[in-house]
Amino acid sequence: MNLYQLSASAHGKERIVDFLKDNFISIGWAGLGDLEGIDRQELKTKIAAAYRIEGERLADCTEHISQFIHSMQDGDWVVIAHQDTVYLGDIGDYFYDETFDNEEVGLCHKRGVTWLAKIPRVKLNESLQRLLASEEAISKFKYPLEQAELDQWIVNPQHGGAGAGRQDQGEHKGQEQQMGKQLQVPVDEATIEEALAILKQALRCGDPDRQERAAAAILHYAKQ
């Protein structure tokens, strides 16, 4: 499992509200069509034709899009920084949304996301701070995931991590309520039951990685 940093902006606009509300991430790049299963060379050819770029810039753009399409995998994690806050999510598979393949919106290349935590940026460790300081639209955490020390925020969203100061219970409660307001999106009971049924099936699938993620998701839901 890997960790990626993604910009809060896509197709020339800040998108953090859309990402949180509709549970997805995107990199923009309209006009390329569905990129599912495309190889890197074909991707490069499409970018060159659609955006009339070449050379080093073409190579950089191909790498950027390829990371989103090819490198990211279902079950990887993403962090998105917005002002003083960092949002942590569990990434789903790539999908193409033709409805938004236009110049106006441009958010046609997407991955679904389960948002896991809202974290004060100053509480993250030095290795995460370096990742978030990247000027790239998307970049991969180059260390083992454990070094990011993000698990503590899923188990206890108010955990301050190493060296964090103590806070009183009233402040914890206020932060928790504020996080809930920004991350929670109304979902009907039928959808919740369907999602839980899928997670329960995943618990018995025989794949240890999927079982672990399903168990974590169910426990996270139970704690809410």
N, C-alpha and C positions, 0 to 999 in steps of 0.2 A: 504494500500500500504506500502511495506517495502523496506528497503535499505540494500544492501549487498556490502561487500568489496570482490574483487576477485583478486587473484594474476595475474600478467602479464605473468607468466610462466605456461606452461602446458606440460606434457609428457617430462619433462627434458629440455625444451628449452624456451627461451623468445618468446612470441607470440604477443606482442602488435601490431606490424605492420600488422600481419594477421587479428587480431581482428578488427582493424580500417578499413583496406582496404575492408574486406569481410563482415563486419557488423555481427559479431557473437562473442560469448564467448564459452570457452570450458575448461574442467578440465582434459582432457586426459583419462586415465584408459581404454586403449584398451583391447580387449579380453573378455569383459563381455557381448557382444551382446546388443540388443535393451532393454533398461530399462524402456520403457514406460509402466506405469501401474503396475510395479513390487512392491511387498510389501517389507518392510524393512528386514524381516527375509530371504526372498528369495535373496535379494540383498546381504546380509551378507554371505549367502551360496555360491553365485557366486564368490564373492571376495576371500573367503577362498580357493576355488577350483582353481581359475585362478592364484592367486598370492602366494599361500601357506603361508599365514600369519594367526596368531591366537592371542588370548588374547587381551590385551589392544590396540595393534596396529591395530588389525582387527576392534575393536570397533570404534577407531578413524577414520579409513578409511571409514567405513560404514557411520558414521555421516557426514563426508566430502562429500561423493557422494550423500547421501540422501538429504543434503541441496540443492544441485544443481538440483536433480531430483524431489524431493517432495516439499521442502519448498519454493523455488523460484516460483513465479507465474507471468503469463503474466501481464504486467503493473507495476511490481516492478522496482526499480531502482538499478543500479550497479555502483560502483566507482572502477576504476583501477588506481593505482599509477604507474607512470613510470618516474624515475629520479625526476625532480622537477615539474612534471605535473601530474594532475589527470584528467582522462576522465570519464565523466558522461553519462550513457546510460539508455534507457528504454528497459526492458527485454521482450522478446517474449516467446513463449512456447518451451518446451524441444522437441528436435527431434534427431533421431539417423541417422548418416551418415555412412553407411557401407563402403563407398569408402575409408574412412580414418581409418578404424578399423584394424590397423596394427602397428608393432613396429616402422616403419620408421617415420610415422606422428603421429598417435595415437589420433587425434582430432575427435573422432567419436561421442562423447556426446556433443551436442551443444544447444545453445539457440540463436535465432536471437536477434540483438540489433539495436535500433535506437539511434545513438550517438547524444547527446543533447548539450554538452558543453565540452570545454577544459579549465581547471582551474589551475592557479598557485597554487601549493600545499601550499605555505606559507599563502595564503589568506583564507584558510579554517579555521573554528572555532575549538576550543579545542576538542569538542566531535568527530568531523571528524578526527582530527589528531590522536586521540586514536584508532579509528577504523582502520585507514590506517597503524598504527604501529603494528597491529596484525601480528604474524608470521604464522597464519593459511592461507591455500590456499583459503579458503572462510569463511566469518564470517558475521553475521547479526548485523546491527545497533540496539542497545538495547533500544534506546529512540524513542519517537514519531518522525516521519519523519520531521515535521516542525522544530525540534531542529537542524537539519542538515543545515538549511538555504541555501538550494541549488536552490530553485525556482528563486532567484535573478539572477543566472547565466544563466538561460534559457531565461528570459526576456531580460537581458542585460549582455552578456558574459564578459563585462569589469568591472562589478560591483565589488568593492573591499570588500564589506561586512563591518561589524562593525570594526571601527578602522583603515581601510585601508587608505593609503596616497593617495592624489590626483595625477593624472598623466595628462600630457598634451595631447591634441588631437592627435598630431602626433604619440605619443607612443601608444595610443589606436588603431589608424588605423593600425599601424604596427603589433600589437598583433592580431588584427582581421584577417588581411591577412594571418599571419602565421597559425592561427587556421584553417582557410579555407583550406590551403594547406594540412594540416595533417588530417583533418576530412572528406573532401569532396571526394567522389568517383564518376567518370563520370557515369551518368545514362541517358538513352535515353528518349526522350520526351514521347513516348508511355507508358513506364513504370511509368513515373511521373504522367501522366494523369490517368492511372489505379489505382495508389496508392491514388490519390486525390479522385477518385470516391468512393473507399472503405471507406475512411475517411468521406466523405459526407454521405454515408449510415450509418456509425456508429453514426453520429450526430443525426440521427432520430431513433435509435434503441430502445430507451426507458430505457436503462441502464444508470443512471446518471454518474457512474464512467467511462464507455466507452465513453460517450458523452463528458465528461470533457477532457479526454485524446485526443480524436479526435480533439476537438476544439484547444487544446494546440498545437498539431502537425501541424494543418493547419495554425495557427497564426505564428508558428515558421518558416514554409516554406515561408509564405508571407513576413516575415521580411528579408529574405535572399536577 
